[in-house]
C-alpha cells in the first residue's frame, strides 16, 4: 500500500508540474547557407559524383553568392581559380557559401579532391 501511495504522489507531482505549460514547436535547424549580400544574386550549386549542376546555369555579372550543396556520397570541393573562389571539402549532405564579384566572361569550376577533376568533375559557365 505504501508503494502505491508513493507512486500516486509522484504521478500527481509530474502532472502538476506540466499543468499550465503549452507545447511549443521544436526549434528549427539553422539555415544551411547564408543569404547573399544586398543586391547580389544567389546561384545554387549541387555537387555529386562527378558533376556540378548550377541553377541558374547562366550567372549574372556582379556580386554572386554560390550556395554549394554536396548531394553526393563522398566529399567534394568547389573551386573557381579565376575568381579566387575555393571551398574546403564539403561532406555529403553539407552546404557551403562563397561570394565573388564576377565580371562578364566564361569561367570554369572544378573539384580538387584527388582524381575528381580527372573524372570529369568540372563545369564551365558564363557570366553576362
N, C-alpha and C positions, 0 to 999 in steps of 0.2 A: 504494500500500500504506500509506504513512504517513497519508493522509487517512482510510482505513478504520480504522486504529488510533485516530485522534483521535475519530472518530465513535463507535466502540465504547466508548471510555473515557468520553466524555460521556454516553452512554446508561447505562453502568453507574453513574455518579455520580448520575444522575437517579433510577434505580431504587433505589439505596441510600438516597438522601435521603427517598424515600417509604416505605421499609420501616419497619414498626412503627407507622405512623400509622393511625388509624382514621378512617373518614369520619364526619363529624358533619353533622347536618342544618343547612341554611342557617338563619340567624336569621329568626324570623318578623317580619312587618311590625308596627310599633307599632299599638296599638289606635286605631281611628278616633275613638272617643269615650270620655270618662271615665265611670267608674262613678258612680252617684248618691251623694249624701251618705247616711250611715247613716239608716235609717228613711224614706227617700224613695222615690218612685215614678218609674219611667222611662217616658216616653212617646216613641215613635218617630214622627218626622215625616218624611214623604217629600215632596219638592217636585219638581214638573216643570212643563211649560208647560201651563197656567197654573192649577195647582191644588195643594192640600195634601191629604195623607192622614195622619190621626192614628190611632195604634194604641197603646192602646185609644182609642176615639172619645170615651168619657166619662172625664174626668180626675178623680181623687180630690182632695179639698181637702188642703192641706198642702204639704210640700216636694216639688216636681216637677222632675225633670230632663228637659228636652227634648233628645233626640238628633236633630238636624236633618240629613238627608241630601239632597243635591241629586242626584236621579236623572234630571234633565232634561239639556238640551243647552246651556243658557245660564245665566249667573249668576242667583241668587235670594237673597233675604234672608227672615228670619223675625222678625216684629215683633208683640208684644202690648203695645200702648201702655198699656193699663190696668194692666199689671204692671211696666212699665219694662223689658221684655224686648226685646232687639234684637241680632241677629247682624250681623256685617259681611256683605258679599256673599260668597256661597259658590259656588265654582266647581263645574262639573259633576264628579260623582264624589267630591266632598269632603263632609266631615261637620263640624258644629259642635255644641257642647254648651252649653246655657244652663240655669240653675236659677232657680226662682222659688218664693216662698211664696204659695200660692193659697188664697183663701177661696171658699166656695161662691158660685156665680153663673155668668153666661154671659159668655164672652169672645170677642173677635174677633181673629184673627191675619191679617196681610197681608204682602205683599212690596212693598218700597218702590222696587224697580227701576223706572225710568221706564216708565209705561204698564202695568205688570203688575197693579196693583190694579184699574185701569180695565178690564183684560181679564178680570177675574173671579178673580184670584189672592187669594182671601180664604177664611177658614173660621171658622165660629162653633163653639164647643164649650162644654160645661157642666162645671163642677166641682161635685161633690157631697160 
